[in-house]
């Protein structure tokens, strides 16, 4: 009695476990039939059983096509039967997708973010004029603000100009310009105003709840 016991570790690997081991044995039985007529008959019976086991797929388009594809997959693509649909190709199903290409794998100045580099590239495509100059200084001020978020102390404009010159590939040079960037107090003040406004809105809600009765 004990000698006839089977352990899952000793059994055949289930390709699609959702259908169970009995259906896998039915597929193996179909593969063992000598004539194609027998294999076709058994395969149609298996498709019928698979449809009853997956009733939620009946509303899915190409329901029968999906079942036949799963039949060939569970047969390890080694089942010679007449299918009403094209037989799936093993190499296509097992092919790995190509790795995604990221815009920057290792940016040198990560505290600026990738969007800054995109903005700089756009600015390089603009024609010289007031709009381009305004965009460049907006980018530089945003770079300074990002730098301050990373380094809370301070930063000289020359450092931002040097980074901007490097990130633009030498096309943007503000080192010789007389105009300065926004000072640290102004940049941080705008940030504090936004954060303090958020706190006030929460305090109002808290103040209104004080008059409510608590049980």
N, C-alpha and C positions, 0 to 999 in steps of 0.2 A: 504493500500500500504506500509506504513512504518512498519507495524507489520510483514511483510514478509521478511524484510531485514535480512541478515545474516552477522555477523561479524566474522573475522578470529579467534578471541579469543574464540568464541563460537562453532567453527566448530571442526570436528575431526582432531586429529593430523596426519600430513602426514609423513609417515615413510620414503619415498624417495620423497622429494618435486619436484625433477626434472621432474617427470612424471605428475605432476599436480593433482588437486582434482578430475577431471572427471574420470581419470583412477582408482583412489582409490575407487570411487563410483562403477565403473564397477566390481572391485574385490569384494566389499561388496555384490554386486548383485549376483555374482557367488557363494559366500559362502551361500547365502540365498536359492539357488535352492535345491529342495528336493531330486531329483534323481541324481545319479552320472553321468549318461549320459548327463544330462543338464549341470552339472558343467564342464564336460570335453569339451563340445561344446563351452561354454562361455569362458573357460580358453584358448582354442586355438585361439579364436578370440582376446582375450586380448593380447596374445603373439604376434600376427600379428600386432596389433596396437603399442605395445611397440617397435617392430623392426622398424616400420616406424618412430617412434619418436627418435630413436637412430641409424641413418644410419651410423654414424662414427664407430660403433662397428661391422659392418658387416665383416670387414677385420680381426677382432680379432679372434683367435682360440677359438673354443667352444662357438661361439656366441649364439646359441640357449640355451646352458647349462646355460650361465650367465642370460639370460632372464627368464628362469624357476626358477632359484635361487632367482632372484629379485621378481618374482611373489609370491613365498612362503614367502619371507621376508615381502612384503607389506601386505600379508594376515595374518601376525602375526603367521605364521606356523599353521594356523587353516583352511586349505583348503584341502578337501579330493578329490583329482583328480588323474588320472593315468598319471604320468609324465614319459617321456622317459629317464629321468635321476634320479639318487638317490636324495631323498629329503634332503635338508640341515638340519643340526641339530642346533637347537636354542642355546643350551649350548655351542657348539664349536664356533659359530660366536660371541657370547657375552663374551667369556672367555677373561680375561685380561692377557697380557703377563707378564712373570716373570720379576722382576726388575733386571737391569744389575748390575753385581758385579764389583766394581771398585777395582783396586789393593791396594789403600790406601785411606780410607775415611778421616782420620784426621792425616796426617803426622806431626810428631813433629817439624821437621825443614823444613818448606815449602820453604824457600829460596833456598834450594838445588835442589828441584824438584824430581819427581818420578824416573827419569832416573838414577840419582845417586844411588838410592837404588838398581835398577836393575843391574847396573855395579858392585856394591859391592857384590851382590849375585853371579854374574858370577865369580868374582875374588875368592870367597870362594871355588868354585868348581875346580879351577886350582891347579895343583901340585906345590909344592914349587920349586922356581928356579928364574932365572934372569927375565924371561918373566913375572911371577906373580909379582915380586918386581917392575918391571917397570910399570906394570898396576896399582898397588896400589898407587905408587907415582903420576902417571898421574891423578888418581881419586882424590887424596888428593889435588893436585894443582888446579884441576877444582873446588873442593869444596871451596878452599880458594878464587878463583876468584868469585864464586857465592856469597860467604859471603861478599866480598868487594862490589859487586853490591847492596847488601842489606844494608851494613854498610860502608859508604864511608871513615871512619876514618882509621882504621887498625885492624889487627887481629893477635894474636899470634899463632904460629904453634901448641902449646900445645892444643889450643881450637879445631883446626881442627882434631888433633890426637884423642882427646877425643870423638868428634862427630863420627869420623870414627870407633873408637873402639865400640861405642854404636850401630851404625847402622849395623855393621857387626856381632852383637851378641857376641862380645868379641873375635872373631877369628882373627881380624887384629889389631895388636898393634904396632904402630910406636913411642910410647913414649920413648922407650929405644934405639932407633936408633940414630946414630950420624948425619945422613944426614938431612939437612934442606930443607924446601920447597922453591919454588921460592919467591923472595922478592916482596913486594907490587909494587915497581916501575916497575919491569919487567912485572908483570901481567897486570898492568894498561897501560903500554907503548904499549903492543901488541894490546890492545883494541883501544888506541888512533890512532895507525897507520892505523888500519882498517877503523875507522871513518873518519880520515883525508883524506885517499885515496878516500873515497866515495865523500867527499866534493870537492876534486880536479877535479874529473870527471865531477861534475856538473858545476864547475867554467869554465872548458874548453868549455863546451857547451854554457855557458853564454858569454864567450869571443868571440866565433865565431859568435854569433848572433849580436854583437855590430856593426860589419861592414855592416850588412844588412840594406837596406833602409826600413824605416818605413813610411807607408802611412796613 
